[in-house]
């Protein structure tokens, strides 16, 4: 079982907290230049085509190492406009060797701080992508899988990286232009019955920390997903 420790130490926006407002931009932060840090904040929807930031949970995952050895002591935190989450080190399981945490909602902008006492990476800020929603197709729509299918989504800003998972296609990189055409035959289908297909669109912004060793990164992503139906092909 995974254990998460989530604190609710709220950030005082009036005291310079505007760095946590969407649109505040990225910051590479600072640090001792000795730690490898690979961090992520991933917002996942609680309902199909979630339009509100409150309808997401955000999972935090950070790997920290020093001279190739996993760091399991110190403090690792992720801070958004709704509070600070103190991550907990997981020694075993699927995420063994990772610092993990969970927060309700999606704050879009997150700051990562890692402090082991003598080594640190601090103030790394990613201004993440805004929440996007599918505008076509919509959840539950029935589609003809034998012809190209036009996907459209609505968002305010372009993300650094965007990936799409649809039917038989897994996590292909596309451009964040608000539209993409699925080639005919992409959706799974059947000759005599409808077949469910999940459409999953993930958008990510990322920063290279200036206070970490080469290869370090902090990424913030938001995922949207819906289920559509491929109509019987009759073939």
C-alpha positions in Angstrom: 0.0 0.0 0.0 1.2 3.5 -0.8 1.2 6.1 1.9 0.9 9.8 1.2 1.4 12.7 3.6 -0.4 15.8 2.4 -0.1 19.0 4.3 -2.3 22.0 4.0 0.1 24.8 4.7 -1.4 27.5 2.6 0.7 29.9 0.6 0.2 33.6 1.4 -0.5 35.0 -2.0 -0.6 38.6 -0.6 3.0 38.1 0.6 4.5 37.6 -2.9 2.6 34.4 -3.7 1.8 35.7 -7.2 4.7 33.5 -8.4 2.1 30.7 -8.0 -0.5 32.4 -10.3 -1.0 30.9 -13.8 1.0 32.9 -16.3 3.8 33.7 -13.8 6.2 31.8 -15.9 8.9 29.2 -15.2 12.0 29.4 -13.0 15.0 27.2 -13.0 15.5 27.8 -9.3 18.8 27.3 -7.5 20.8 24.6 -5.7 24.1 23.1 -5.0 24.5 21.5 -8.4 25.0 18.1 -6.8 21.6 16.3 -6.9 19.9 14.6 -9.8 16.2 15.4 -9.5 13.5 14.1 -11.8 10.1 15.4 -10.7 6.6 15.5 -12.0 3.2 16.8 -11.1 0.5 14.9 -13.1 -3.2 16.1 -12.9 -5.6 13.3 -13.7 -9.4 13.8 -14.2 -12.0 12.5 -11.8 -14.8 12.7 -14.3 -14.8 12.5 -18.1 -13.9 15.8 -19.9 -13.4 17.6 -16.6 -13.6 21.3 -17.1 -12.9 22.5 -13.6 -9.5 22.4 -11.9 -11.4 21.0 -8.8 -12.3 17.9 -10.8 -8.7 16.6 -10.8 -6.3 15.0 -8.5 -2.6 15.8 -8.9 0.0 13.1 -8.3 3.6 14.1 -7.4 6.6 11.9 -8.1 10.2 12.8 -7.6 13.4 10.8 -7.9 16.4 12.1 -6.1 20.0 10.8 -6.2 23.4 11.9 -5.2 26.5 10.4 -7.0 24.2 7.7 -8.5 22.8 6.7 -5.1 19.1 7.1 -4.2 18.4 9.8 -1.6 15.9 8.7 1.0 16.3 11.3 3.7 15.6 15.0 3.9 12.5 16.8 2.6 10.9 17.0 -0.8 7.9 19.4 -1.3 5.6 20.5 -4.0 3.9 23.9 -3.6 0.9 25.2 -5.5 -1.6 28.0 -4.8 -3.7 25.8 -2.6 -0.9 24.5 -0.4 2.3 22.6 0.1 2.4 18.8 -0.2 5.3 17.1 1.7 6.3 14.0 -0.2 7.0 10.7 1.4 9.8 8.3 0.3 8.6 4.9 -1.0 11.2 2.2 -0.4 9.4 -0.6 -2.2 6.8 -1.5 -4.8 6.2 0.0 -8.2 7.5 3.3 -7.1 10.3 2.1 -4.9 13.0 4.8 -4.6 10.6 7.6 -5.4 9.2 10.5 -3.3 5.4 10.5 -3.7 2.4 12.6 -2.8 -1.1 13.5 -3.8 -3.2 16.7 -3.7 -6.8 17.5 -4.6 -7.4 19.8 -7.6 -4.9 21.1 -10.1 -3.1 24.4 -9.3 -1.3 24.6 -12.7 1.8 26.3 -11.2 4.0 24.2 -8.9 7.3 24.9 -7.1 9.6 22.0 -6.2 12.0 22.1 -3.3 14.5 19.3 -2.4 16.7 19.6 0.7 18.9 16.9 2.1 20.7 19.1 4.6 23.9 19.6 2.7 22.6 19.3 -0.9 19.6 20.9 -2.4 17.6 22.0 -5.4 15.2 24.8 -4.6 12.6 27.1 -6.1 12.1 25.2 -9.4 8.8 26.5 -10.8 6.8 25.2 -13.7 3.9 27.2 -15.1 1.9 24.2 -16.2 -0.6 23.9 -19.0 -4.2 25.1 -18.5 -7.0 22.6 -18.3 -8.2 21.5 -21.8 -11.5 19.9 -22.8 -12.5 17.9 -25.8 -15.0 19.8 -27.9 -15.4 17.0 -30.5 -16.1 14.2 -30.2 -17.9 14.3 -26.9 -18.1 11.5 -24.2 -20.3 8.7 -25.4 -20.4 9.8 -29.1 -20.7 6.9 -31.6 -18.2 7.2 -34.5 -17.5 5.6 -37.8 -14.0 4.1 -37.3 -13.6 3.4 -41.1 -13.3 7.1 -41.9 -10.9 9.8 -40.5 -12.1 11.2 -37.1 -11.5 14.9 -36.3 -10.6 15.6 -32.7 -10.8 19.1 -31.3 -10.0 20.5 -27.9 -10.2 23.9 -26.2 -7.4 25.5 -24.2 -5.9 29.0 -23.8 -2.1 28.2 -24.1 0.1 25.9 -26.1 2.0 23.3 -24.1 5.6 22.2 -24.6 4.7 18.6 -25.2 1.3 17.0 -26.1 0.6 13.3 -26.5 -2.4 11.4 -27.7 -3.6 7.9 -27.0 -6.5 6.7 -29.1 -7.7 3.2 -29.8 -4.8 1.3 -31.4 -2.4 4.3 -31.1 -0.5 4.7 -27.9 1.0 8.1 -26.9 1.9 9.7 -30.1 3.4 13.2 -30.1 1.3 15.8 -31.8 1.2 19.6 -31.9 -0.9 21.6 -29.6 -3.1 23.3 -32.3 -6.5 22.4 -30.9 -7.2 19.8 -33.6 -5.9 16.5 -34.9 -7.3 14.0 -37.4 -7.3 10.4 -36.5 -6.6 8.2 -39.6 -9.3 5.8 -40.6 -8.9 2.5 -38.7 -7.3 4.0 -35.6 -10.2 3.2 -33.4 -10.8 -0.4 -32.3 -13.9 -1.8 -33.9 -16.0 -5.0 -34.5 -18.2 -6.1 -37.3 -21.3 -6.7 -35.2 -21.2 -4.5 -32.1 -20.1 -1.2 -30.8 -16.6 -1.0 -29.2 -15.5 1.4 -26.5 -12.4 3.4 -27.2 -10.6 5.8 -24.8 -9.3 9.1 -26.1 -6.6 10.5 -23.8 -4.8 13.8 -24.4 -1.9 14.9 -22.1 -0.3 18.3 -22.2 3.0 19.0 -20.4 5.3 21.9 -19.6 8.8 21.3 -18.2 11.9 23.1 -16.8 15.5 22.1 -16.4 16.6 23.0 -12.8 19.7 25.1 -12.8 20.7 23.8 -9.3 20.6 20.1 -10.3 23.0 17.9 -12.2 22.6 17.5 -16.0 19.5 15.5 -16.9 17.4 16.8 -14.0 13.9 18.0 -14.8 10.5 19.1 -13.4 7.5 18.5 -15.5 3.8 19.5 -14.9 1.1 17.8 -17.0 -2.6 17.7 -17.2 -4.5 14.8 -18.7 -8.0 14.7 -20.3 -9.8 11.6 -21.3 -13.2 10.5 -22.7 -14.7 7.3 -23.9 -16.3 7.1 -27.4 -17.9 4.2 -29.3 -16.9 2.8 -32.6 -20.0 1.7 -34.5 -20.3 -1.8 -36.0 -18.5 -2.0 -39.3 -20.7 -4.6 -40.8 -17.7 -6.1 -42.5 
